[in-house]
């Protein structure tokens, strides 16, 4: 899967009502932290959403999913750093951050990756 498609899928996940969170990679419907990939995860941070996308790639081996996840994460981390001078987690968890800003940034990152044929 291209990085741009990966980022688009993560943006769709985070854009859902209650789909984004801060302070934990994933949270339950009642806002309690939970592990990435757990069945009770209803909201995700940027990193958690990327990980969740990797889990939907069932036709791949674990190593292939891991490689895709890290390629998308590394790309997004570099894009966040170049624009905000923050890490991916710092950007997501900034106390002034909003779901709309995070989703929009993710969509713009996907567009940038697509322009680079990634």
N, C-alpha and C positions, 0 to 999 in steps of 0.2 A: 504494500500500500504506500502511496506517495505521502510524504510528510504533510502536504497541504490537505489531503483527504483526512489524515489522522487528526490534524488540528481542527478541521471543520466538524468532525464527529464529536470531539471534545467540547467545542463551542455549543453545539446543539444540546449536549448533555447539561452543560452549565446554565444554559439559557432557560431551561425548564423551571417552572415555579418551584422554589425550594431546592433547586439543583446545585447551588453554589454554597460553599462554606469557607470559613476562616478558622485558623488555629488547630486544624486537624486535617489529615488527608481525606478523611471521610467522616460523615456523621449520620446517625440514625434519623428517622422521621421526627423524633422528639429532641433532636439537637445534641445527642450524646456522641462523643468520639467513638469511632469504630475503625477496624482495620480496612485498608484498601482491599478491595476484592470481596469483602464480606457480603453476604446476601442481604443483610439489613442496612447496608449503606444506601442512603437516599440523596445525600448531598456530597459534593466533592470540592476540593480545592483544585487549582490548576493541575498540579502534579497527580492528584488522585484521579482526575478525569482522564488524563493521558493513560494512566495505568488501567482504568476501566475499559478504555478503548482496546487496549492490548488483549484484555480478556475476551472480547468479542471476536477475536481472530482465531477461532477454534481450529481452523484447518492447519494452522501453523504449529510447529513444535514449540516447546517452552523456550528454547534458545532463540528461535526466530522471532517469537513475540517479544522477548526481552530486547533483542537487537532493534526491532521497530520502535518499541517504547523509548529506548535510549536515544535513538536517532531523532525522534520527534521532540523529546525532552531537551536534548542538547541544542537543537535548533531554536526552540522556544526560549530556553535559558539565555542563549546568545542574543536573541532579538530583544528580550526584556532588558538585559544588561545594556545593550547599545542605546536603547531609547530612554530608560529610566535610571540607569546606573544602580539598579537593585538586582538582587537574585530573584529567581522565580518565586520562592517562598516569601521573601520580603515584599515583593509586589502584590502577591495575593493577600497577604495578611496585614498589610498596612491598614491602620485603624480608620483611615479616611476612604478606603477603597469601597467600591460598590460592585454589585453583580454586573450591572450594565457596562461599566468600564472594563471589567475583566473579560466579559464575553466579546465586547467590541475589539479589544486588543487581540484576543485570540483569533477573531475573524480576519483582522488586518494582517496578522502574522501568517495565517493560511494563504491570504492573497499574495503576500510577499514570497512565500515558499512556492506557490504556483507560478509566479513570474520567473522564478529561478529553475523551473521544471523539477522541483523537488516534491 
